Amino acid sequence: MRISELSRRSGVPNATIKYYLREGLLPPGRATAATQAEYDETHLRRLRLIRALVGVRGLSVASAKQVLEAMTEHRTDPHEVLGIAFGIRPSGSGDPGAAEDDGTDGTNPEAAALVEAMGWSVSEHNPARQIIDRTLRTLRSLDVAYDWQALLPYAELAERTARYDLDRIESITDPLEKAERAVLLTFLLEPALMALRRLAQENESTARHGGRAHP
Amino acid sequence: MRISELSRRSGVPNATIKYYLREGLLPPGRATAATQAEYDETHLRRLRLIRALVGVRGLSVASAKQVLEAMTEHRTDPHEVLGIAFGIRPSGSGDPGAAEDDGTDGTNPEAAALVEAMGWSVSEHNPARQIIDRTLRTLRSLDVAYDWQALLPYAELAERTARYDLDRIESITDPLEKAERAVLLTFLLEPALMALRRLAQENESTARHGGRAHP
């Protein structure tokens, strides 16, 4: 297909595709004339993955390029590819997935205690660890007595959530396609999962405190 | 206590407290001299609630004032107060909790189908409905075939999450304090709950695809 059709089918503007080509995120098409090239389904799929990393995971173009290269290098190992997509595995020099320094020593002791209590096998590099410790610190700064043990029931529900998540991508065999889908579902579903919690909270509050449901 | 101690104990800067006093969010203290006033524990608690609404729920000062007035008016009914705190119940003229118009007809049919299937009692005004429909539209625009039925297993987990959430504030009897805590826990816990999901995903991926855990 021509670049215009690639643009139409991916929803990515022409100029953006050309930018990705120049930056080497997207491999060049097969040249058919001095200023014309043919693209195929692999380009379309790669473009979707780029959009997932840049638009959904929020990586810079330079970071996305590193991640794509590392993913391609390990493409036969789905676990490795997923790890790189999520920023858990280092993707080469630099570490675009690493969370910014927040002045702590980086050990995140509360996340570590929680992971151990759950018996989870989780990399030290998983940026989610830092979010756990930071959230608990914030809550305590607001006088809410909350520690990692208070998160244990939620961790058990998260375990079941993750099983549903992985079920949804189980049947995808191509590791890069699997990674794209995993990034999309992990990050894009977040607002919906939190919205479900709020709907369920209202329902639960109605059940406990009575009160008519509002129209 | 003097305003300086109120500032120290709440962590809210002196100037910000004076601003809340001028705007009528915080009731005046008891005047002890021409330029001096005494504040008490009710001021401290109200200040924490203001911070929860403005800093955590992200309301404007004007919206927070409306919400506070509506909450005070209904303070004997915890269900009503929680509904106002979350923006589910209208808080008077204007509707600071209402989600912005996104060009749809506002019926959110997928959220409605989900709520009905779950048998939930949830207000039409709950802004979380819109997030459900918007997320599903976004996923489909990226060629991920996902509808409200795919969210059902997650909704069941959300139901259990909400039970834990409400358990945590069950013992608080003062409705305004309960509302403050509910806003804090609902909004501040969100990143931690999503972080738990990511940790659990890595663990589940390791279990399914093998691969050594990274150091």
Interface residues (C-beta under 8 A of the other chain):
Chain A: G11 R48 R51 A52 D77 P78 H79 E80 L82 G83 F86 I88 R89 A111 V115 M118 W120 S121 V122 S123 E124 H125 N126 A128 R129 I131 I132 R134 T135 L136 T138 L139 S141 L142 D143 V144 A150 L151 P153 Y154 A155 L157 A158 E159 R160 T161 A162 R163 Y164 D165 L166 R168 E170 R181 A182 L184 L185 T186 L188 L189 E190 P191 A192 L193 M194 A195 L196 R197 R198 L199 A200 Q201 E202 N203 E204 S205 T206 A207 R208 H209 G210 G211 A213 H214 P215
Chain B: G11 R48 R51 A52 D77 P78 H79 E80 L82 G83 F86 I88 R89 A111 V115 M118 W120 S121 V122 S123 E124 H125 N126 A128 R129 I131 I132 R134 T135 L136 T138 L139 S141 L142 D143 V144 A150 L151 P153 Y154 A155 L157 A158 E159 R160 T161 A162 R163 Y164 D165 L166 R168 E170 R181 A182 L184 L185 T186 L188 L189 E190 P191 A192 L193 M194 A195 L196 R197 R198 L199 A200 Q201 E202 N203 E204 S205 T206 A207 R208 H209 G210 G211 A213 H214 P215
